[in-house]
Amino acid sequence: MREHSHTALICGASVVLLACLLGPLRAAEPLKPDDLLLIYNGSDVASRELAGHYARARNVPPDRFCAVHVPAEFEEISPERFETAIRRPVREYLLRYDLRDKVRCLVTFYGLPIRISAIKTSPEEVKLRPGWLVQFQEALGDLKRATQSLHTLGGESPASQPAASQPTEEDYMAILQEYASARNTAHRRVRELIERGQGHIENRALISILEQIEGPETLLEQLQLPEGEHREQVERQVDAMRRETRTALDAADRTMAGNLAAPERGKARDQIRRYRGLLGYLATLQNDLNHLRTDESEAAVDSELALLWWDNYPRHRWILNTLSWQVRTNPAMRIFLPPGQENSPTLIVSRIDAPAASIARRMIDNAIQAERQPPNGRVYIDARGIEKETGLVVYDRDLRSLAALLHEHTTLPVELDVQSRLFQKGECPDAMFYCGWYSLRHYIPAFSFVPGAVGYHIASFEAISLKRPGESGWCRGLLNDGITATLGPVAEPYLQAFPKPSEFFGLMLTGRFALAECFAYTHTMNSWMMMLLGDPLYRPFASKPMLTLEQALPPEVIPPEFRPAN
């Protein structure tokens, strides 16, 4: 079957441009003990005892204990050691006990490393980059030209004039965003023409362009079969095309998961371009190019474990978190995912860890206590009053939005500071919630925390170490002073890696989600720097919600899976 027959058949049926191809959340019910796998260091007595204590406190089933073996004294682990000593044993455990489809959340414990060091690239691999980069730029030029055609089809002027020179890697994101916009405009215009009994030529042109860009695989997923006497014949043809596509791509994906220097890799990419279009081809090339990059390849162990079931993704920078409500409700974000991974399951991950095992145990006990008697304390929000339109203003405004949300819809006592000066020692008694910024690795002991308190400080490197003597990061300081749950980065995360405070605390106050879900659904980056420290099942407002879902998130973007099961 030749490529042109795809277009003919697809044009003969109809194509529905789906809003999102990400799979649904696996469960509408809040996180439960049966959803957990407890991962502890089998070489560390304290780690094993903490896992046991937590299991007894939360009634975690006895088959949900996975021991890995690493030196207990090290907070950092190499990528190679992480793969052999942690990632692979956890995968094997889940498969051995038939738990792959049962476990939604991994819980890591005191005694495990928190950070993965940067990757290293061999000289042989480095030599591959120039040739791949040329191919990437040529394909990016093809995408730019195809996008110009969509602009024309949509009856609009291009967002930017075609460049005289070849686009570069730096242009990739901008071209993808331009493509997503042009696609929507062209589809809207063609639909309007068809509704008026016109537009059949334009529809055929649209499908031809989309096949070039997205490939027949995507269009076949969105195909609506015609009614009538020829339906069975068309259905057989479509099924045959889907089998052909799946067979070819399975073989290509196996090749791409192997050795970067394998000679058959080029042929596999050609197959990907044929069946997944320019987007799949470009994503595959960038995937390979990013495999060769070592800068910004450090990561939190927990953030990497969220992608336990993902294969052949680059460790350079981040992977979009497909559990986040932002990613789930924005179909344009799909094109930023590694090729073939759109429906790979992402796991929730939380860590019970602290400067000392006794503090980690207290985190568990305080969470249990606060669920029996919901925390009764004050909310401290430390904004800076930023108004200038910069990247910083988004989070500063969100801190103020959180304060306004709590003032309007709850009876919680809220103290909002909008001065550049941070809360000082002893100024925040009976703290239940805290969020503020920006004191880089300089914790200020302003708080006395009630049992069950949750809070975090928006700044870089705040979880670079939990145990190093003299470390002044906020995660270590907050845990030492009695907070029950916090979160932070193990290196430089960039501001957008943090959950928006109004969303994170807003979801908590609905009582609808456990702590680990609130984090998973409000941060947007995995294989990156952030980790959550706290009991994943902690849900203090389950019996007494203070906010509705519609108050916590914009109603128009709430994924259906977030709502209670009927």
C-alpha positions as CSV (number, residue, x, y, z in Angstrom):
1,M,0.0,0.0,0.0
2,R,1.5,3.3,-1.0
3,E,1.4,6.6,0.8
4,H,-1.0,8.3,-1.6
5,S,-3.7,5.8,-1.0
6,H,-3.8,6.9,2.6
7,T,-4.8,10.4,1.5
8,A,-7.4,9.2,-0.9
9,L,-9.1,7.0,1.7
10,I,-8.9,9.6,4.5
11,C,-10.4,12.3,2.2
12,G,-13.2,9.9,1.3
13,A,-14.2,9.6,5.0
14,S,-14.1,12.5,7.5
15,V,-11.5,13.5,10.1
16,V,-12.3,14.8,13.5
17,L,-9.6,17.0,15.0
18,L,-9.5,15.6,18.5
19,A,-9.0,18.0,21.4
20,C,-6.5,15.7,23.1
21,L,-5.1,12.2,22.6
22,L,-3.7,11.8,26.1
23,G,-5.3,8.8,27.9
24,P,-7.7,9.5,30.7
25,L,-6.6,9.5,34.3
26,R,-6.7,6.0,35.6
27,A,-9.0,6.6,38.5
28,A,-11.7,9.1,39.5
29,E,-11.4,8.1,43.1
30,P,-8.8,9.7,45.4
31,L,-5.5,7.8,45.9
32,K,-5.8,4.7,48.2
33,P,-3.4,2.4,50.0
34,D,-3.9,-0.2,47.3
35,D,-2.5,2.3,44.7
36,L,0.9,2.5,46.4
37,L,4.3,0.9,46.1
38,L,6.7,1.6,48.9
39,I,10.3,1.7,47.8
40,Y,12.9,1.6,50.6
41,N,16.7,1.0,50.9
42,G,17.1,-2.6,51.9
43,S,20.7,-1.8,53.0
44,D,19.4,0.8,55.6
45,V,17.6,-0.3,58.8
46,A,16.0,3.1,59.3
47,S,14.6,3.1,55.8
48,R,13.1,-0.4,56.2
49,E,11.6,0.5,59.5
50,L,10.0,3.7,58.2
51,A,8.4,1.9,55.3
52,G,7.0,-0.7,57.8
53,H,5.7,2.1,60.1
54,Y,4.0,3.8,57.2
55,A,2.5,0.6,55.9
56,R,1.0,-0.2,59.3
57,A,-0.3,3.3,59.7
58,R,-2.0,3.4,56.3
59,N,-2.9,-0.4,55.9
60,V,-0.8,-0.7,52.7
61,P,-1.0,-4.3,51.4
62,P,1.9,-6.6,52.2
63,D,2.9,-7.1,48.5
64,R,3.6,-3.4,48.1
65,F,7.2,-3.4,49.5
66,C,10.1,-3.1,47.1
67,A,13.6,-3.1,48.5
68,V,16.5,-1.6,46.5
69,H,20.1,-1.5,47.6
70,V,22.2,1.6,47.5
71,P,24.7,3.3,49.8
72,A,22.6,5.0,52.5
73,E,25.0,7.8,53.1
74,F,24.8,9.3,49.6
75,E,22.1,11.7,48.4
76,E,23.3,11.7,44.8
77,I,23.5,8.7,42.4
78,S,24.9,8.4,38.9
79,P,22.5,7.9,36.0
80,E,23.9,4.4,35.4
81,R,23.6,3.4,39.0
82,F,20.1,4.8,39.2
83,E,19.1,2.6,36.2
84,T,20.6,-0.6,37.5
85,A,19.9,-0.2,41.3
86,I,16.6,1.6,41.4
87,R,14.6,2.0,38.1
88,R,15.1,-1.5,36.8
89,P,14.5,-3.3,40.1
90,V,11.3,-1.3,40.7
91,R,10.0,-2.2,37.1
92,E,10.9,-5.8,37.6
93,Y,9.1,-6.0,40.9
94,L,5.9,-4.5,39.5
95,L,6.0,-6.9,36.6
96,R,6.8,-9.9,38.7
97,Y,3.9,-9.4,41.0
98,D,1.5,-8.3,38.3
99,L,1.2,-4.8,39.8
100,R,1.8,-2.6,36.7
101,D,-1.8,-1.7,36.3
102,K,-2.6,-1.5,40.0
103,V,0.1,0.9,41.3
104,R,-0.6,4.6,40.6
105,C,1.8,6.0,43.1
106,L,5.4,5.3,44.1
107,V,6.5,6.2,47.7
108,T,10.3,6.6,48.3
109,F,11.7,6.6,51.8
110,Y,14.5,8.0,53.9
111,G,17.8,6.3,53.0
112,L,17.3,6.6,49.2
113,P,19.3,9.2,47.1
114,I,17.3,12.3,46.2
115,R,19.3,13.5,43.1
116,I,20.7,11.9,39.9
117,S,23.9,13.4,38.6
118,A,24.4,14.7,35.0
119,I,24.7,12.2,32.1
120,K,28.0,11.7,30.2
121,T,28.3,11.2,26.4
122,S,30.9,9.1,24.7
123,P,33.1,10.7,21.9
124,E,31.5,8.3,19.4
125,E,28.1,9.7,20.2
126,V,29.2,13.3,20.0
127,K,30.3,12.7,16.4
128,L,26.7,11.9,15.4
129,R,25.4,15.3,16.3
130,P,26.4,17.4,13.2
131,G,24.7,15.1,10.7
132,W,21.5,14.8,12.8
133,L,21.4,18.6,13.3
134,V,21.4,19.1,9.5
135,Q,18.5,16.7,9.1
136,F,16.6,18.4,11.9
137,Q,17.0,21.9,10.3
138,E,16.0,20.6,6.9
139,A,12.8,19.0,8.3
140,L,12.1,22.2,10.3
141,G,12.2,24.1,7.1
142,D,9.7,21.7,5.6
143,L,7.4,22.2,8.6
144,K,7.7,26.0,8.3
145,R,6.7,25.8,4.6
146,A,3.8,23.5,5.3
147,T,2.6,25.9,8.1
148,Q,2.7,28.7,5.5
149,S,0.3,26.6,3.4
150,L,-2.0,26.3,6.4
151,H,-2.0,30.0,6.9
152,T,-3.0,30.5,3.2
153,L,-5.7,27.8,3.5
154,G,-7.1,29.5,6.6
155,G,-7.3,32.8,4.8
156,E,-4.8,34.6,7.0
157,S,-1.3,36.1,6.6
158,P,1.6,34.1,8.1
159,A,2.6,35.0,11.7
160,S,6.1,35.6,10.3
161,Q,7.5,35.9,6.9
162,P,9.4,32.9,5.5
163,A,13.0,33.2,6.5
164,A,15.6,33.4,3.8
165,S,17.9,31.0,5.8
166,Q,17.2,27.6,7.2
167,P,15.4,27.6,10.6
168,T,17.5,26.5,13.6
169,E,16.9,24.5,16.8
170,E,16.1,27.8,18.6
171,D,13.2,28.3,16.2
172,Y,11.6,24.9,16.9
173,M,9.1,25.8,19.7
174,A,8.0,29.0,17.9
175,I,7.3,27.1,14.7
176,L,5.4,24.4,16.6
177,Q,3.2,27.0,18.2
178,E,2.7,28.8,14.9
179,Y,1.7,25.5,13.4
180,A,-0.8,24.7,16.1
181,S,-2.5,28.1,15.6
182,A,-2.5,27.9,11.8
183,R,-4.0,24.3,12.0
184,N,-6.9,25.5,14.2
185,T,-7.6,28.5,11.9
186,A,-7.5,26.4,8.7
187,H,-9.7,23.7,10.2
188,R,-12.2,26.3,11.4
189,R,-12.4,27.9,7.9
190,V,-12.8,24.6,6.1
191,R,-15.5,23.5,8.5
192,E,-17.4,26.7,7.8
193,L,-17.1,26.2,4.1
194,I,-18.3,22.6,4.3
195,E,-21.3,23.7,6.4
196,R,-22.3,26.0,3.5
197,G,-22.0,23.1,1.0
198,Q,-18.6,24.2,-0.3
199,G,-15.0,23.6,0.7
200,H,-14.4,20.1,-0.7
201,I,-11.3,21.1,-2.5
202,E,-10.1,23.0,0.6
203,N,-10.9,20.0,2.8
204,R,-8.8,17.7,0.6
205,A,-5.9,20.2,0.7
206,L,-6.2,20.5,4.5
207,I,-6.0,16.7,4.9
208,S,-3.1,16.4,2.5
209,I,-1.1,19.0,4.5
210,L,-2.0,17.4,7.8
211,E,-0.9,14.0,6.5
212,Q,2.4,15.6,5.6
213,I,2.8,17.2,9.0
214,E,1.1,14.7,11.4
215,G,1.3,11.5,9.4
216,P,-1.4,8.9,8.6
217,E,-1.2,7.4,12.1
218,T,-2.7,10.5,13.7
219,L,-5.4,10.9,11.0
220,L,-6.4,7.3,11.1
221,E,-6.9,7.6,14.8
222,Q,-9.4,10.5,14.1
223,L,-11.2,8.9,11.1
224,Q,-15.0,8.7,11.1
225,L,-16.2,6.0,8.8
226,P,-19.0,6.9,6.3
227,E,-22.4,5.4,6.6
228,G,-23.9,3.5,3.7
229,E,-23.3,0.4,1.5
230,H,-19.6,0.9,1.2
231,R,-18.9,1.2,4.9
232,E,-17.7,-2.4,5.4
233,Q,-15.3,-2.1,2.5
234,V,-13.9,1.1,3.8
235,E,-13.7,-0.3,7.3
236,R,-11.6,-3.3,6.0
237,Q,-9.3,-0.8,4.1
238,V,-8.9,1.3,7.2
239,D,-8.1,-1.7,9.4
240,A,-5.5,-2.9,6.9
241,M,-3.9,0.6,6.9
242,R,-3.8,0.6,10.7
243,R,-2.2,-2.8,10.8
244,E,0.4,-1.7,8.2
245,T,1.1,1.5,10.2
246,R,1.3,-0.2,13.5
247,T,3.7,-2.9,12.2
248,A,6.0,-0.4,10.6
249,L,6.1,1.9,13.7
250,D,6.6,-0.9,16.1
251,A,9.7,-2.0,14.2
252,A,10.9,1.6,14.0
253,D,10.3,2.2,17.7
254,R,12.3,-0.9,18.6
255,T,15.2,0.4,16.5
256,M,15.0,3.9,18.0
257,A,15.0,2.4,21.6
258,G,18.4,0.8,20.8
259,N,21.9,1.9,20.1
260,L,22.2,5.6,19.1
261,A,24.9,4.7,16.6
262,A,23.0,1.8,14.9
263,P,23.2,2.1,11.1
264,E,19.5,1.1,10.7
265,R,18.5,4.2,12.8
266,G,18.2,6.4,9.6
267,K,15.8,3.9,8.0
268,A,13.7,3.8,11.1
269,R,13.4,7.6,11.1
270,D,12.3,7.5,7.5
271,Q,9.5,5.2,8.5
272,I,8.5,7.5,11.3
273,R,8.4,10.4,8.9
274,R,6.1,8.4,6.6
275,Y,3.7,7.3,9.2
276,R,4.0,10.0,11.9
277,G,4.7,12.9,9.6
278,L,7.1,15.8,10.1
279,L,6.1,16.2,13.7
280,G,7.1,12.6,14.6
281,Y,10.2,12.9,12.5
282,L,11.3,16.1,14.1
283,A,10.5,14.9,17.6
284,T,12.5,11.7,17.0
285,L,15.5,13.7,15.8
286,Q,15.3,16.2,18.7
287,N,15.0,13.2,21.0
288,D,18.2,11.8,19.6
289,L,19.9,15.2,19.7
290,N,18.9,15.7,23.3
291,H,20.3,12.2,24.2
292,L,23.7,13.7,23.2
293,R,23.3,16.8,25.5
294,T,24.7,16.6,29.0
295,D,23.8,20.1,30.2
296,E,20.8,20.3,32.5
297,S,20.5,16.6,32.7
298,E,20.5,16.3,36.5
299,A,17.2,15.3,38.0
300,A,15.4,14.4,41.2
301,V,15.2,10.6,41.7
302,D,11.5,10.9,42.3
303,S,10.8,13.0,39.2
304,E,12.6,10.4,37.0
305,L,10.7,7.6,38.7
306,A,7.4,9.2,37.5
307,L,8.4,8.1,34.0
308,L,9.1,4.5,35.1
309,W,7.2,3.1,32.2
310,W,8.7,5.4,29.6
311,D,11.4,4.2,27.3
312,N,14.0,6.0,25.2
313,Y,13.3,9.5,26.3
314,P,16.1,12.1,26.6
315,R,17.4,13.2,30.0
316,H,18.3,16.7,28.9
317,R,15.9,19.1,30.5
318,W,12.3,18.1,31.2
319,I,9.4,16.0,30.0
320,L,5.9,17.5,30.2
321,N,3.9,16.0,33.0
322,T,0.9,14.3,31.3
323,L,-0.9,14.2,34.7
324,S,-1.1,17.9,35.1
325,W,-4.4,19.6,34.4
326,Q,-2.6,22.2,32.2
327,V,-1.2,19.5,29.9
328,R,-4.4,17.5,29.8
329,T,-6.5,20.4,28.8
330,N,-4.2,22.0,26.2
331,P,-4.0,19.8,23.0
332,A,-1.2,21.9,21.6
333,M,1.1,20.6,24.3
334,R,0.9,17.1,22.8
335,I,3.4,18.0,20.2
336,F,6.1,18.7,22.8
337,L,6.0,15.1,24.1
338,P,8.7,12.6,23.0
339,P,7.6,10.6,19.9
340,G,5.4,7.6,20.7
341,Q,5.0,8.5,24.3
342,E,1.7,10.4,24.2
343,N,-0.1,7.6,26.1
344,S,2.7,6.2,28.2
345,P,1.5,6.1,31.8
346,T,2.9,8.6,34.2
347,L,3.1,7.7,37.9
348,I,2.5,9.9,40.9
349,V,5.6,10.0,43.2
350,S,6.0,11.2,46.8
351,R,8.8,10.9,49.3
352,I,8.8,10.4,53.0
353,D,12.2,11.8,53.9
354,A,13.8,14.3,56.2
355,P,17.1,15.4,57.8
356,A,16.6,12.5,60.3
357,A,14.6,9.3,60.4
358,S,12.8,10.6,63.5
359,I,11.5,13.6,61.6
360,A,10.3,11.5,58.7
361,R,8.4,9.4,61.2
362,R,6.9,12.5,62.7
363,M,5.7,13.5,59.2
364,I,3.7,10.3,59.0
365,D,2.3,10.6,62.4
366,N,1.3,14.2,62.1
367,A,-0.5,13.6,58.8
368,I,-2.5,10.8,60.4
369,Q,-3.3,13.0,63.4
370,A,-4.4,15.9,61.2
371,E,-6.8,13.7,59.2
372,R,-8.5,12.7,62.5
373,Q,-8.7,16.4,63.6
374,P,-8.2,18.7,60.6
375,P,-5.5,21.3,61.1
376,N,-6.5,24.5,62.7
377,G,-4.0,27.3,62.1
378,R,-3.1,30.3,60.1
379,V,-2.1,30.8,56.5
380,Y,1.0,32.9,55.8
381,I,1.6,34.1,52.2
382,D,4.8,36.0,51.5
383,A,4.5,37.8,48.2
384,R,6.6,40.8,47.1
385,G,4.1,43.1,45.5
386,I,5.7,42.8,42.0
387,E,3.6,44.6,39.3
388,K,6.1,45.0,36.5
389,E,5.3,42.7,33.6
390,T,8.1,40.1,33.8
391,G,8.2,36.3,34.3
392,L,8.3,36.9,38.0
393,V,4.9,38.7,38.2
394,V,3.0,35.6,37.3
395,Y,3.8,33.8,40.5
396,D,3.7,36.9,42.7
397,R,0.2,37.6,41.4
398,D,-0.8,34.0,42.0
399,L,0.3,34.3,45.7
400,R,-2.0,37.3,46.0
401,S,-4.7,35.4,44.2
402,L,-4.4,32.6,46.7
403,A,-4.9,35.0,49.5
404,A,-7.9,36.5,47.8
405,L,-9.4,33.0,47.2
406,L,-9.1,32.1,50.8
407,H,-10.4,35.4,52.1
408,E,-13.5,35.1,49.8
409,H,-14.4,31.4,50.2
410,T,-13.0,30.2,53.5
411,T,-12.9,31.3,57.1
412,L,-9.1,30.7,57.4
413,P,-7.1,33.5,59.0
414,V,-4.8,34.7,56.2
415,E,-1.8,37.0,56.6
416,L,-0.5,38.3,53.2
417,D,2.7,40.3,53.1
418,V,3.4,42.1,49.8
419,Q,6.7,43.8,50.9
420,S,10.1,42.6,49.7
421,R,11.0,41.9,53.3
422,L,10.3,38.2,54.2
423,F,8.6,37.0,57.4
424,Q,11.2,37.0,60.1
425,K,12.0,34.8,63.1
426,G,9.0,34.1,65.3
427,E,6.5,36.1,63.1
428,C,4.4,33.1,62.0
429,P,2.9,31.2,64.9
430,D,0.4,28.4,64.4
431,A,1.2,28.0,60.7
432,M,-1.1,25.6,58.8
433,F,-0.2,26.7,55.3
434,Y,2.8,28.7,54.1
435,C,4.0,29.8,50.7
436,G,6.4,32.6,49.7
437,W,9.6,33.6,47.9
438,Y,12.6,34.4,47.3
439,S,15.3,33.7,49.8
440,L,17.8,31.5,48.0
441,R,19.1,28.7,50.3
442,H,18.6,30.9,53.2
443,Y,15.9,29.5,55.4
444,I,14.3,32.0,57.9
445,P,12.9,30.2,60.9
446,A,9.8,32.3,61.1
447,F,7.3,29.5,61.9
448,S,5.8,27.3,64.5
449,F,3.8,24.7,62.7
450,V,0.6,23.0,63.8
451,P,0.4,19.2,63.1
452,G,-0.5,18.7,59.4
453,A,1.0,21.9,58.2
454,V,1.9,22.2,54.5
455,G,4.1,24.8,52.8
456,Y,6.8,25.6,50.4
457,H,9.2,28.3,49.4
458,I,9.6,29.2,45.7
459,A,13.4,29.4,45.2
460,S,16.1,27.3,43.5
461,F,18.2,24.5,45.1
462,E,16.0,24.4,48.2
463,A,16.1,20.6,48.3
464,I,19.7,20.1,47.1
465,S,20.4,18.3,50.4
466,L,18.2,17.2,53.3
467,K,21.0,15.7,55.4
468,R,24.2,17.7,54.8
469,P,25.2,19.5,58.1
470,G,25.0,23.3,57.7
471,E,22.7,23.1,54.6
472,S,20.4,26.2,54.8
473,G,17.9,25.3,52.1
474,W,14.2,25.8,52.9
475,C,13.1,22.1,52.6
476,R,15.6,21.0,55.3
477,G,14.7,24.0,57.5
478,L,10.9,23.6,57.2
479,L,11.2,19.9,58.0
480,N,13.4,20.5,61.0
481,D,10.9,23.0,62.4
482,G,8.0,20.6,62.2
483,I,6.2,21.0,58.8
484,T,4.3,17.9,57.7
485,A,4.7,18.3,54.0
486,T,6.8,20.5,51.6
487,L,8.3,20.4,48.1
488,G,11.3,21.8,46.4
489,P,14.0,21.4,43.7
490,V,17.3,19.5,43.9
491,A,18.9,21.9,41.5
492,E,18.0,24.9,39.4
493,P,14.4,24.2,38.2
494,Y,13.3,27.5,36.6
495,L,10.3,29.2,38.0
496,Q,7.7,27.4,35.9
497,A,8.6,24.1,37.5
498,F,6.8,25.1,40.8
499,P,3.1,24.4,41.1
500,K,1.0,27.6,41.1
501,P,0.2,28.1,44.8
502,S,-3.5,28.9,44.2
503,E,-3.8,25.6,42.3
504,F,-1.9,23.4,44.7
505,F,-3.4,24.6,47.9
506,G,-6.8,25.1,46.1
507,L,-7.0,21.4,45.2
508,M,-5.9,20.4,48.8
509,L,-8.8,22.5,50.2
510,T,-11.4,20.7,48.1
511,G,-10.7,17.6,50.1
512,R,-11.1,15.8,46.8
513,F,-7.5,14.8,46.3
514,A,-4.7,13.4,48.4
515,L,-1.4,15.4,48.8
516,A,0.5,13.5,46.1
517,E,-2.4,14.1,43.6
518,C,-2.4,17.8,44.3
519,F,1.3,17.9,43.4
520,A,1.0,15.6,40.4
521,Y,-1.9,17.6,38.9
522,T,-0.4,21.1,39.3
523,H,3.3,20.8,38.3
524,T,4.1,20.5,34.6
525,M,7.6,18.9,34.4
526,N,9.0,15.4,35.0
527,S,12.5,14.1,34.5
528,W,13.4,17.3,36.2
529,M,14.3,18.9,39.6
530,M,11.2,18.9,41.8
531,M,10.2,16.5,44.5
532,L,7.3,16.3,47.0
533,L,8.1,15.5,50.7
534,G,5.1,14.1,52.6
535,D,2.6,11.3,53.1
536,P,1.1,10.8,49.6
537,L,-2.3,9.8,51.1
538,Y,-2.6,12.9,53.3
539,R,-6.1,14.4,52.8
540,P,-7.0,16.5,55.8
541,F,-10.0,18.2,54.3
542,A,-11.8,15.1,53.1
543,S,-14.6,15.3,55.7
544,K,-14.8,19.1,55.7
545,P,-14.0,20.7,52.2
546,M,-13.4,24.4,52.2
547,L,-13.4,24.9,48.4
548,T,-15.2,23.5,45.4
549,L,-13.3,22.3,42.3
550,E,-14.8,25.3,40.4
551,Q,-13.2,27.6,42.9
552,A,-9.9,25.9,42.9
553,L,-9.5,25.7,39.1
554,P,-11.1,27.6,36.2
555,P,-14.4,25.7,35.6
556,E,-13.9,25.5,31.8
557,V,-10.6,23.6,32.1
558,I,-11.4,21.1,34.8
559,P,-10.7,17.6,33.3
560,P,-13.8,15.3,33.6
561,E,-11.7,12.7,35.4
562,F,-11.2,15.2,38.3
563,R,-14.8,15.1,39.2
564,P,-16.2,12.5,41.6
565,A,-17.3,9.2,40.2
566,N,-21.1,8.8,39.9
